[in-house]
Amino acid sequence: MNLTLLILLPLLTAITILLLRNTAQVKWVALTGSTLQLILAFYLLFVFNNERSAGNTAQMLFELQYNWFPAWHISFHLGVDGISIAMILLTAFVVVAGILVSWNITKMTKEYYFLLILLSMGAYGFFVSLDLFILFFFLEIAVIPKYLLIGIWGSGKKEYAANKLALMLMGGSALVLVGLLGLYFSTPERSFDLLALAHFNIPIETQMICFPLLFVGFGVFGGLFPFHTWVPDGHSSAPTAGSMFLAGISMKLGAYGCLRVATYIMPEGAKEYANFIIILSTIAILYGAFATMMQKDLKYINAYSSVSHCGFVFLGIGMLTKTAMTGAVLQMVSHGLMTALFFAVIGMIYERSHTRQVNEMGGLLKVMPFIVSVLFIVGLCSLGLPGLSGFVAEMTIFVGSWQNADTFHRVATIIACMSIVVTAVYILRAIGQTAMGPLKAGFENLTDATWNEKLAAILLVAGILAIGLAPSWLNNLISPATDIITQKIFPMAIGVK
């Protein structure tokens, strides 16, 4: 399969949208393009599994490479493994749902859909890039739409939130760029190729400098504590689809970069800084959970909850075991689906009630049974109910973390587990106040979900259930790739960690 299709399809969709004048046509073109992306993602999964079943054990499949800037050894190098495909599937699900939820956008409709599709193109390009310069290029493409989506179509303190997001992500990008250049100049052949760098023994002195630059740089994108402060403001001010893309896709770019680039290329650096990652992750998990308990705005509840849940991703990476890293990728996919659905439901409620304050709601189950039922599902997924994706991902991280037998790692695991209780408190309280009790005055005539909203919700719920009820397909997809990363970190402990 030619992986350039994953980049060309959203690019052609975005260009077509710009050429159209009819608003209705813009919406249908965006939906058609995003649906084709989803179909292409499933086809990629199908042919990938067929290749593996046929005995193809290559680390990356469907590789293609074109010399782009030979003087600097920069090439257009693409390829995928199980982790990449998991991220591509996540992106495709969230993009289709985001387009459907945005069906009633009337302000600068063409530009709005163009930016959504452009963001998806940046994400696809990032997840399939095997040249670090190209990977960085697509990372930056994914930043620009975020700023504009919040600044133009956002609400509340949207200018402040957009500027804060842009400045912090630019700071993260600067760290990433410096780290990539450090890796580039550390090799005799001056290469940006990810696979070549992974097989080159980078000096430990270089790893000690470049690993924190890259991990923190990518970590800013992923909401790593204490560089997470853009997350609540950005999510709360973004339009509904913007929040879905920010939490569901954009934050995963950072976590993916931490695992794929920093940890895989610099295993000695990962081992040296692992305890710091675990400490920051554990703080993020507890801090995010307790901060969420103090929130009254549904968007802020989901935003601070995302800080906590993304802390589990970094915890899984920092534990450096195969099971924990597999759990980290599972959590990326699970959280992407879950938080996108949560923001979609919040947007549906806000569009009808014109409030996101929990204390101003009540009894919404009586007038919006479908929307509130989905709210219950996503809330239960967030608190880790068995049968849903959140339980599978977090439990895998806990099991992988417990495999480290020393006191430090097990205490960190226990502390992280304690956050589940706090999560249950704020989720059940928020949903209970929103859905139960007497119906608030003025809410009697509120309507339930429309066809497009139902379709978006069903799509994301299907993803959550597919992981929660039958996780083996995704686990089997991811495990060989995380095994390679683990073997790189512990070459003498293959099959143990």
C-alpha positions as CSV (number, residue, x, y, z in Angstrom):
1,M,0.0,0.0,0.0
2,N,1.2,3.5,-0.8
3,L,1.2,5.5,2.4
4,T,1.3,8.8,0.6
5,L,-2.5,8.3,0.1
6,L,-3.0,9.0,3.8
7,I,-1.5,12.4,3.2
8,L,-2.8,13.1,-0.3
9,L,-6.4,12.3,0.5
10,P,-6.9,15.0,3.2
11,L,-4.8,17.4,1.1
12,L,-7.0,17.0,-1.9
13,T,-10.1,17.2,0.3
14,A,-8.8,20.5,1.8
15,I,-8.0,22.0,-1.6
16,T,-11.5,21.0,-2.9
17,I,-13.1,22.6,0.1
18,L,-11.3,25.9,-0.7
19,L,-12.5,25.8,-4.3
20,L,-16.2,25.4,-3.3
21,R,-18.6,28.2,-2.7
22,N,-21.8,26.4,-1.6
23,T,-21.8,25.7,2.2
24,A,-23.8,22.5,1.9
25,Q,-21.3,21.2,-0.6
26,V,-18.4,22.1,1.7
27,K,-19.9,20.0,4.5
28,W,-20.6,17.0,2.3
29,V,-17.1,17.1,0.7
30,A,-15.5,17.3,4.2
31,L,-17.6,14.3,5.4
32,T,-16.9,12.3,2.2
33,G,-13.2,13.0,2.5
34,S,-13.0,12.1,6.1
35,T,-15.1,8.9,5.5
36,L,-12.7,7.9,2.8
37,Q,-9.9,8.4,5.3
38,L,-11.6,6.1,7.7
39,I,-12.0,3.4,5.0
40,L,-8.4,3.8,4.0
41,A,-7.3,3.4,7.6
42,F,-9.3,0.2,7.9
43,Y,-7.8,-1.1,4.6
44,L,-4.4,-0.3,5.9
45,L,-5.1,-2.4,9.1
46,F,-6.4,-5.2,6.9
47,V,-3.3,-5.4,4.5
48,F,-1.0,-4.9,7.5
49,N,-2.4,-7.9,9.3
50,N,-2.3,-9.9,6.1
51,E,1.4,-9.1,5.7
52,R,2.1,-10.1,9.3
53,S,0.1,-13.3,8.8
54,A,2.1,-14.1,5.7
55,G,5.3,-14.0,7.7
56,N,6.6,-10.5,7.0
57,T,8.5,-9.6,10.2
58,A,10.0,-6.4,9.0
59,Q,10.0,-3.7,11.7
60,M,8.2,-1.2,9.4
61,L,5.9,-2.2,6.5
62,F,5.0,-0.4,3.3
63,E,8.2,1.7,3.4
64,L,8.8,4.2,0.7
65,Q,11.7,6.7,0.6
66,Y,12.5,9.6,-1.7
67,N,15.5,11.9,-1.4
68,W,14.1,15.3,-0.7
69,F,17.2,17.3,0.3
70,P,20.2,15.1,-0.3
71,A,22.7,17.7,0.9
72,W,21.3,17.5,4.4
73,H,20.4,13.8,4.2
74,I,16.7,14.6,4.5
75,S,14.4,12.1,2.8
76,F,10.6,11.6,2.5
77,H,10.7,8.3,4.3
78,L,7.4,6.7,5.3
79,G,6.5,3.4,7.0
80,V,4.1,2.0,9.6
81,D,4.1,-0.5,12.4
82,G,1.3,-1.5,14.8
83,I,1.7,1.7,16.9
84,S,1.4,3.9,13.8
85,I,-1.7,2.1,12.6
86,A,-3.4,2.4,16.0
87,M,-2.8,6.1,15.9
88,I,-4.0,6.4,12.3
89,L,-7.2,4.6,13.2
90,L,-7.7,6.9,16.2
91,T,-7.2,9.9,14.0
92,A,-9.7,8.7,11.3
93,F,-12.4,8.0,13.9
94,V,-12.0,11.4,15.6
95,V,-11.9,13.3,12.2
96,V,-15.2,11.8,11.0
97,A,-16.9,12.4,14.3
98,G,-15.6,16.0,14.4
99,I,-16.9,16.7,11.0
100,L,-20.3,15.4,11.9
101,V,-20.5,17.3,15.2
102,S,-19.7,20.5,13.3
103,W,-22.6,20.2,10.9
104,N,-24.3,23.4,12.1
105,I,-21.2,25.7,11.9
106,T,-22.2,28.8,9.9
107,K,-19.3,31.2,10.6
108,M,-16.7,31.0,7.8
109,T,-17.8,27.4,7.1
110,K,-15.3,26.7,4.3
111,E,-12.3,27.9,6.3
112,Y,-13.4,26.0,9.4
113,Y,-13.6,22.6,7.6
114,F,-10.4,23.4,5.7
115,L,-8.5,23.8,9.0
116,L,-10.0,20.6,10.4
117,I,-8.9,18.6,7.4
118,L,-5.5,20.3,7.4
119,L,-5.0,19.3,11.0
120,S,-5.8,15.7,10.1
121,M,-3.3,15.7,7.3
122,G,-0.6,16.9,9.7
123,A,-1.5,14.1,12.1
124,Y,-1.4,11.4,9.4
125,G,1.9,12.6,8.1
126,F,3.4,12.7,11.6
127,F,2.4,9.1,12.4
128,V,3.8,7.6,9.2
129,S,7.0,9.7,9.0
130,L,10.3,7.8,9.5
131,D,12.5,10.9,8.8
132,L,12.7,13.1,11.9
133,F,12.8,16.3,9.8
134,I,9.6,15.4,7.9
135,L,8.1,14.3,11.2
136,F,8.8,17.7,12.7
137,F,7.4,19.4,9.6
138,F,4.1,17.6,10.0
139,L,4.1,18.3,13.7
140,E,4.2,22.0,12.9
141,I,1.5,21.7,10.3
142,A,-0.8,20.4,13.0
143,V,-0.1,23.4,15.2
144,I,-1.3,26.2,12.9
145,P,-5.0,25.0,12.7
146,K,-5.3,24.8,16.5
147,Y,-4.4,28.4,16.9
148,L,-6.9,29.6,14.3
149,L,-9.7,27.3,15.3
150,I,-9.6,28.6,18.9
151,G,-8.9,32.3,18.0
152,I,-11.7,32.6,15.4
153,W,-14.4,30.0,16.3
154,G,-13.7,29.7,20.0
155,S,-15.6,31.1,23.0
156,G,-14.7,32.8,26.3
157,K,-11.1,34.1,26.6
158,K,-10.4,32.7,23.1
159,E,-7.6,35.1,22.2
160,Y,-5.8,34.5,25.5
161,A,-6.2,30.7,25.1
162,A,-5.1,30.7,21.5
163,N,-2.0,32.8,22.2
164,K,-1.1,30.7,25.3
165,L,-1.5,27.4,23.3
166,A,0.6,28.8,20.4
167,L,3.4,30.1,22.6
168,M,3.7,27.0,24.7
169,L,3.6,24.7,21.7
170,M,6.2,26.8,19.9
171,G,8.4,26.4,23.0
172,G,7.9,22.7,22.8
173,S,8.7,22.8,19.1
174,A,11.9,24.7,19.8
175,L,13.0,22.0,22.3
176,V,12.2,19.3,19.8
177,L,14.1,21.0,17.0
178,V,17.2,21.5,19.1
179,G,17.0,17.8,20.2
180,L,16.7,16.6,16.6
181,L,19.6,18.7,15.5
182,G,21.7,17.3,18.4
183,L,20.9,13.8,17.2
184,Y,21.6,14.8,13.6
185,F,25.1,16.0,14.4
186,S,25.9,13.1,16.7
187,T,26.0,10.6,13.8
188,P,29.0,10.5,11.4
189,E,26.7,10.3,8.3
190,R,24.5,13.2,9.6
191,S,21.1,11.5,9.4
192,F,17.5,12.3,10.3
193,D,16.4,8.8,9.6
194,L,14.7,7.3,12.6
195,L,15.6,3.7,11.9
196,A,19.2,4.6,11.2
197,L,19.5,6.6,14.4
198,A,18.0,3.8,16.4
199,H,20.7,1.4,15.1
200,F,23.5,3.9,15.8
201,N,25.1,3.8,19.2
202,I,24.5,7.5,20.2
203,P,27.0,8.6,22.8
204,I,25.6,8.6,26.3
205,E,26.7,12.2,26.7
206,T,24.5,13.2,23.7
207,Q,21.6,11.1,25.0
208,M,21.8,12.8,28.4
209,I,21.3,16.2,26.7
210,C,19.0,15.3,23.8
211,F,16.6,13.0,25.6
212,P,15.2,15.6,28.0
213,L,15.0,18.1,25.2
214,L,13.0,15.8,23.0
215,F,10.9,14.2,25.8
216,V,10.0,17.5,27.3
217,G,9.5,19.1,23.9
218,F,7.1,16.4,22.8
219,G,5.7,16.3,26.3
220,V,4.5,19.9,26.1
221,F,2.2,18.7,23.2
222,G,1.0,15.8,25.3
223,G,0.2,17.8,28.4
224,L,3.2,16.6,30.5
225,F,3.2,18.1,34.0
226,P,4.1,21.0,34.7
227,F,3.8,22.1,31.0
228,H,0.1,21.2,30.8
229,T,-1.3,24.7,31.6
230,W,-2.4,25.3,28.0
231,V,-4.6,22.3,28.1
232,P,-7.5,23.6,30.3
233,D,-7.6,27.0,28.6
234,G,-7.2,25.6,25.1
235,H,-9.9,23.0,25.5
236,S,-12.4,25.2,27.2
237,S,-12.2,28.0,24.6
238,A,-12.0,25.8,21.5
239,P,-15.1,25.0,19.4
240,T,-16.5,21.5,19.9
241,A,-14.6,19.8,17.1
242,G,-11.5,21.8,18.0
243,S,-11.6,20.4,21.5
244,M,-12.1,16.9,20.1
245,F,-9.1,17.3,17.8
246,L,-6.9,18.9,20.5
247,A,-7.5,16.2,23.1
248,G,-8.2,13.2,20.8
249,I,-5.5,13.7,18.3
250,S,-3.1,16.6,19.0
251,M,-2.1,15.5,22.5
252,K,-1.3,12.0,21.1
253,L,1.3,13.6,18.8
254,G,3.3,14.5,21.8
255,A,3.0,11.1,23.6
256,Y,3.8,9.3,20.3
257,G,6.9,11.4,19.9
258,C,8.0,10.7,23.4
259,L,7.8,7.0,22.8
260,R,8.8,6.6,19.2
261,V,11.6,9.2,19.0
262,A,13.0,10.0,22.5
263,T,12.6,6.6,24.2
264,Y,13.3,4.4,21.2
265,I,16.3,6.2,19.8
266,M,17.9,7.0,23.1
267,P,17.4,4.0,25.4
268,E,20.2,4.9,27.8
269,G,18.7,8.4,28.2
270,A,15.3,6.8,28.9
271,K,16.8,4.7,31.6
272,E,18.6,7.6,33.2
273,Y,15.5,9.9,33.2
274,A,12.8,7.2,33.8
275,N,12.4,8.0,37.5
276,F,11.9,11.7,36.7
277,I,9.2,10.8,34.2
278,I,7.5,8.5,36.7
279,I,7.5,11.3,39.3
280,L,6.1,13.9,37.0
281,S,3.5,11.4,35.6
282,T,2.3,10.4,39.1
283,I,2.0,14.1,40.1
284,A,0.0,14.7,36.9
285,I,-2.3,11.8,37.6
286,L,-3.2,12.9,41.1
287,Y,-3.1,16.7,40.5
288,G,-5.3,16.3,37.4
289,A,-7.8,14.2,39.3
290,F,-8.0,16.5,42.3
291,A,-8.1,19.7,40.2
292,T,-11.0,18.2,38.2
293,M,-13.0,17.8,41.5
294,M,-12.9,21.6,41.9
295,Q,-14.3,22.4,38.5
296,K,-17.9,23.3,37.8
297,D,-17.6,23.8,34.0
298,L,-18.1,20.5,32.0
299,K,-15.3,21.4,29.6
300,Y,-12.9,22.2,32.4
301,I,-13.8,18.9,34.0
302,N,-12.9,17.0,30.9
303,A,-9.8,19.2,30.3
304,Y,-8.3,18.6,33.7
305,S,-9.3,15.0,33.5
306,S,-7.3,14.7,30.3
307,V,-4.2,15.9,32.2
308,S,-4.7,13.0,34.6
309,H,-5.4,10.4,32.0
310,C,-2.5,11.5,29.8
311,G,-0.4,11.1,32.9
312,F,-1.1,7.4,32.6
313,V,0.4,7.4,29.1
314,F,3.7,9.0,30.4
315,L,3.7,6.7,33.4
316,G,3.5,3.7,31.1
317,I,6.4,5.0,29.0
318,G,8.5,5.8,32.1
319,M,8.1,2.3,33.5
320,L,10.0,0.9,30.6
321,T,8.4,-2.5,30.5
322,K,6.8,-4.0,27.4
323,T,3.4,-4.4,29.1
324,A,3.4,-0.8,30.5
325,M,4.4,0.6,27.1
326,T,1.7,-1.4,25.4
327,G,-0.7,0.0,28.0
328,A,0.5,3.5,27.2
329,V,-0.4,3.1,23.5
330,L,-3.7,1.5,24.5
331,Q,-4.3,4.6,26.7
332,M,-3.5,6.9,23.9
333,V,-6.2,5.3,21.7
334,S,-8.7,4.9,24.5
335,H,-8.3,8.4,25.8
336,G,-8.4,9.8,22.3
337,L,-11.8,8.2,21.6
338,M,-13.2,8.8,25.1
339,T,-12.2,12.5,25.4
340,A,-13.4,13.3,21.9
341,L,-16.7,11.7,22.7
342,F,-16.9,13.6,26.0
343,F,-16.3,17.0,24.3
344,A,-18.8,16.1,21.6
345,V,-21.5,15.4,24.2
346,I,-20.6,18.6,26.1
347,G,-20.9,20.5,22.9
348,M,-24.4,19.0,22.2
349,I,-25.5,19.9,25.7
350,Y,-24.1,23.5,25.5
351,E,-25.7,24.1,22.1
352,R,-29.1,23.4,23.6
353,S,-28.9,24.6,27.1
354,H,-26.4,27.5,26.6
355,T,-24.5,26.6,29.7
356,R,-21.7,24.3,30.7
357,Q,-22.1,24.9,34.5
358,V,-23.0,21.6,36.3
359,N,-24.9,23.5,39.0
360,E,-27.2,25.1,36.4
361,M,-28.3,21.8,35.0
362,G,-30.4,18.9,36.2
363,G,-32.9,16.3,34.9
364,L,-31.5,16.4,31.3
365,L,-32.1,12.7,30.9
366,K,-35.8,13.4,30.7
367,V,-35.5,15.6,27.6
368,M,-32.2,14.4,26.0
369,P,-32.2,10.6,26.6
370,F,-29.7,9.8,23.8
371,I,-27.2,12.5,24.6
372,V,-27.2,11.8,28.3
373,S,-27.0,8.1,27.8
374,V,-23.8,8.6,25.8
375,L,-22.6,10.9,28.6
376,F,-23.1,8.0,31.0
377,I,-21.1,5.7,28.8
378,V,-18.2,8.0,28.3
379,G,-18.2,8.9,32.0
380,L,-18.0,5.2,33.0
381,C,-15.2,4.7,30.5
382,S,-13.3,7.6,32.1
383,L,-13.5,6.0,35.5
384,G,-12.4,2.7,34.2
385,L,-15.5,0.5,34.2
386,P,-14.7,-3.1,32.9
387,G,-16.0,-3.6,29.4
388,L,-14.9,-0.2,28.2
389,S,-11.6,0.9,26.8
390,G,-10.5,2.9,29.8
391,F,-10.4,-0.2,32.0
392,V,-8.3,-2.2,29.5
393,A,-5.7,0.6,29.0
394,E,-5.3,1.6,32.6
395,M,-5.2,-2.0,33.9
396,T,-2.5,-2.9,31.3
397,I,-0.4,0.1,32.6
398,F,-0.8,-1.0,36.2
399,V,0.2,-4.6,35.5
400,G,3.2,-3.5,33.5
401,S,4.2,-1.0,36.2
402,W,3.9,-3.6,38.9
403,Q,6.4,-5.8,37.0
404,N,9.1,-3.5,38.4
405,A,9.7,-5.1,41.8
406,D,11.5,-2.3,43.6
407,T,9.7,0.0,46.1
408,F,9.9,3.2,44.1
409,H,8.0,1.8,41.1
410,R,5.4,0.0,43.2
411,V,4.7,3.0,45.3
412,A,4.2,5.1,42.2
413,T,1.9,2.4,40.8
414,I,-0.2,2.4,44.0
415,I,-0.4,6.2,44.1
416,A,-1.6,6.2,40.4
417,C,-4.2,3.5,41.2
418,M,-5.6,5.7,44.0
419,S,-6.6,8.3,41.4
420,I,-9.3,5.9,40.2
421,V,-11.3,6.6,43.4
422,V,-11.0,10.4,42.8
423,T,-12.0,10.0,39.2
424,A,-15.1,8.0,40.2
425,V,-16.1,10.8,42.6
426,Y,-15.9,13.7,40.1
427,I,-17.4,11.7,37.2
428,L,-20.4,10.3,39.1
429,R,-21.0,13.7,40.8
430,A,-20.9,15.7,37.5
431,I,-23.1,13.2,35.6
432,G,-25.5,12.8,38.4
433,Q,-26.0,16.6,38.8
434,T,-26.4,17.0,35.0
435,A,-28.7,14.1,34.2
436,M,-30.7,13.3,37.4
437,G,-33.0,15.2,39.6
438,P,-35.8,17.6,38.7
439,L,-35.7,19.3,35.3
440,K,-34.5,22.9,35.5
441,A,-36.9,25.6,34.5
442,G,-36.6,26.6,30.9
443,F,-35.2,23.2,29.8
444,E,-38.6,21.6,29.0
445,N,-38.3,22.2,25.3
446,L,-34.8,21.1,24.7
447,T,-34.3,18.6,21.9
448,D,-32.3,15.4,21.7
449,A,-29.5,14.6,19.3
450,T,-29.8,15.1,15.5
451,W,-28.9,12.4,13.0
452,N,-25.3,13.7,12.5
453,E,-24.7,13.9,16.3
454,K,-26.1,10.4,16.8
455,L,-23.8,9.1,14.0
456,A,-20.7,10.8,15.5
457,A,-21.5,9.4,19.0
458,I,-22.2,5.9,17.8
459,L,-19.0,5.9,15.9
460,L,-16.9,6.8,18.9
461,V,-18.8,4.5,21.3
462,A,-18.2,1.7,18.8
463,G,-14.5,2.3,19.1
464,I,-14.6,2.3,22.9
465,L,-16.6,-0.9,23.0
466,A,-14.3,-2.6,20.4
467,I,-11.4,-2.1,22.7
468,G,-13.2,-2.7,25.9
469,L,-14.9,-5.9,24.9
470,A,-12.3,-7.4,22.6
471,P,-8.9,-5.8,23.3
472,S,-6.8,-8.6,21.9
473,W,-6.9,-7.3,18.3
474,L,-5.4,-4.0,19.3
475,N,-3.0,-5.5,21.9
476,N,-1.7,-7.9,19.2
477,L,-1.3,-5.1,16.8
478,I,0.7,-3.0,19.2
479,S,2.8,-5.6,21.1
480,P,5.4,-6.4,18.4
481,A,6.3,-2.7,18.1
482,T,6.6,-2.2,21.8
483,D,8.6,-5.4,22.1
484,I,11.2,-3.9,19.7
485,I,11.4,-0.7,21.8
486,T,11.8,-2.7,25.0
487,Q,14.5,-4.9,23.4
488,K,16.3,-1.7,22.5
489,I,16.2,-0.5,26.1
490,F,17.0,-3.9,27.7
491,P,18.9,-6.0,25.0
492,M,19.8,-8.7,27.5
493,A,16.3,-9.1,28.9
494,I,14.3,-10.1,25.9
495,G,11.0,-11.7,26.9
496,V,11.4,-10.8,30.6
497,K,10.2,-7.2,30.7
